[in-house]
């Protein structure tokens, strides 16, 4: 719903003004004319944005909550409940405050006579994925909205589980690295300077490993401002570069070329492409429409641009498999399976099968990378810790000789 401020002439000829909520300006004027003879001015009320009013965190709905919501829609709509009442009921039941607020607005729009897809799209441009909006719209047009919500529930549940597995696999190595950095900072800032002061008072000569550690500590202490400024400038320049289309494309292309992790990114993107296309085709969208929506949902910007370019080829009459081969941005397995699916008339099922394949491959590749990453981190930490221990204990042994 959008809030409008208006001025009008009542049926008695008196000037009136007020505020009204409606789906769009036309709906607002229609509601005002129910009590007024003429609308002289109507303007949307701009929402104030500030630190106190700004919503903390992402406006996107959580994948788990989205999956549960779609499952509820599928069950309740199958029972024959009207759409507006269905949305209102699910809004009352959900425990996610953000989703409840969105669904309350959607319920008002649907009750006013608008479609569910338009209502979800109108409530917040970033709250619900393009895949969700377009799939629901297609289901409403084809009369299969209950099945569409069931497919969406499975799709988002699968996405949620994949993300959780990746997060769980990366949590331990990240925790170890963070602890190591904190310990290093404490040793460099507190322990080494104290030992250096004591050792110099005794008049001894510092061992080479300890002197190297002291030099590193002094370098960071003396140049910390310069280091921070260089880091800040580098981050600003990087962020400015990836804001441009060319910069984003180059950065996302580079991410796919990073050893090990680039392959994982490509496998994830391939699974995302196949699963999204399969879900959209099952909802009744044509291949060009499904491809256009899929391009908007891909996480990798370079792959999204390349996928969007395939739509032109499809509109010119070429087949999907040929368009994918021409762009050559996805694995050959995906290209060939899509071509086979087109030839056999089973593109939707083929995409669903190949999507599961790439999801499993991405999970396996991630687990394999983590299994190699953990011992590598431990070995590096052992080397660094061993060097620090030697650097700390050598002066202590020397001190006994000097005392």
Buried (B, 14 or more C-beta within 10 A) or exposed (E): BBEBBBBBBEEEEEEBEEEBBBBBBEBBBEBBEEEBEEBEEBEEEEEEEEEEEEEEEEEEBBBBBBBBBBBBBBBBBEEEBEBBEBBBBBBEEBEBEBBBBBBBBBBBBBBBEBBBBBBBBBBBEEBBBBBBBBBBBBBBBEEBBBBBBBBBBBBBBBBBBBEEBBEEBBEEBEEBEEEBEEBBEEBBEEBBBEBBEEBEEEEBEBBEBBBEBBEEBBEEEEEEEEEEEEEEEEEEEEEEEBEEEEBBBBBBBEBBEEEEBBBBBBBBBBBBBBBBBBBBBBBBBEBBBBBBBBBBBBEBBBBBBBBBBBBEBBEEEEBBBBBBBBBEBBBEEBBBBBBBBBEEEEBBBBBBBBBBBBBEBBBEBBEEBBEEBBEEBEEEBEEEBEEBEEBBEBBEEBBEEEE
